[in-house]
Amino acid sequence: MITATLPGNTPVDWDDWETPLAQFTEATGLVTSAFDIAGVRRIGPKTASRLAGLLARSTLWADDGPGSALERTLVQSVRHDGKPASAQFGGLQVRAQPLLLRGDVYGVLVFGWRFADFTSALECERIARQIGLPGHALWNEARLDAPVSAQRMETYAALLGTLSGTLDRQRETIDDLTRVNRTRELFLATVSHEMRTPLSALSLRIELMLRTIADLPPAVVAGLEAMRVHVRQEAGMVDDLIDAARTLTGQMSIASAPVMLGQVLRDAISTVETFAHTKRIVMQVTPADFGDRIRLEADGRRLQQVIWNLLFNATKFTPDGGIIRISVGQAGGIVSIDIADSGQGIEPEDLPHVFGAFTLQQDNNATGLGLGLYIARRIVELHGGTLGVSSAGRGQGATFAIRLPVAGRAAADRSRQQTLN
């Protein structure tokens, strides 16, 4: 990949120009090159005709060749004026056009190296002496090469201008989208952090009042406890926003260490047990030891977050008196965790969108931002695993399947690479 820097320190991939310039060269028979604003040739010279092929075998476009010197002079002119420029090398016509991004020149296209009219043996001899070619060899090719009139060169220049304008507008659009996305993600991360601080202070004050002030009226206690619940809900949503921001900006990471799956599973279940109990939902774990013998490389806190999120959703969407089945196992270096509920299920057309950001179920989902599953999948992927979902449809429940490599992300990546090779 050949890259440079656009105005504003935006990188440009010169490989984007390879195919368009090759197609332009084949269609017109002109010689084409692309230069950056420092006068360094990034692409070319591209040739298509027999005459151009002969010129390419001479010293014309060597680093210290007269053709390269002429092209660099044109590049300097275009860079200085921001306008097209032209020159002659003997009877060969050469042109240059700027590449623009938001009105600033970031490169120059040089094209031409064709005779404007039928040349002569004497003219070919003069050119040949400058570039180290036998005069008769150049004449033999030049007399068979159809000249390109000045009018036709204007047409070619207009076509190349349209081509470069289209590509540069696409680059401007991509640059705009990238900047907007970065601004949005930075805003999301900043706002999330700013929201967390006052929520923490409010939560602390509520806890202090409940623990230190004696003989509070029952109505006040009930109000404070309700406030505590709401603050925790808001804090949970802020945490989801922060995690989503880290995911979008590529800043989310995991700290893998040896963990026991049984302990992770017990900790996740304990956080949702009270909620499940209020709905008389049974949680059935298989095997009965919670997978205590399964050991894997993972971020225990993040893995607990994933399982808790799936269990909380399962409890939320399962009616009173339902059941949630949790199955764990290990085979072939892969740990499996399946969470199946007897809840409302998911329609087939909604399954592909379950893990999207800000995706909300239509029923029984008055709280939350719809980020939990989006974050959960990303955490599992950072471990080198997968998180999938299946459902037979409405009223048939849903099953979420976690698959994790026992040895962690690095080993999973090596295994996939070996498979590809």
Secondary structure, DSSP 8 states (H G I E B T S, - for coil): --EEEETTTEEEEGGGGHHHHHHHHHHH--EEEEEETTS-EEEEEE--SHHHHHHHTTTTTSTTSHHHHHHHHHHHHHHHHSS-EEEEETTEEEEEEEEEETTEEEEEEEEEEEESS---HHHHHHHHHHHT--HHHHHHHHTTS----HHHHHHHHHHHHHHHHHHHHHHHHHHHHHHHHHHHHHHHHHHHHHHHHHHHHHHHHHHHHHHH-TT--HHHHHHHHHHHHHHHHHHHHHHHHHHHHHHHTT------EEEEHHHHHHHHHHHHHHHHHHTT-EEEEESTTTTTT-EEEE-HHHHHHHHHHHHHHHHHTS-TT-EEEEEEEEETTEEEEEEEE-SS---GGGGGGTTSTT---SSS--SS-S-HHHHHHHHHHHTT-EEEEE--STTS--EEEEEEETT-HHHHHHHHHHHH-
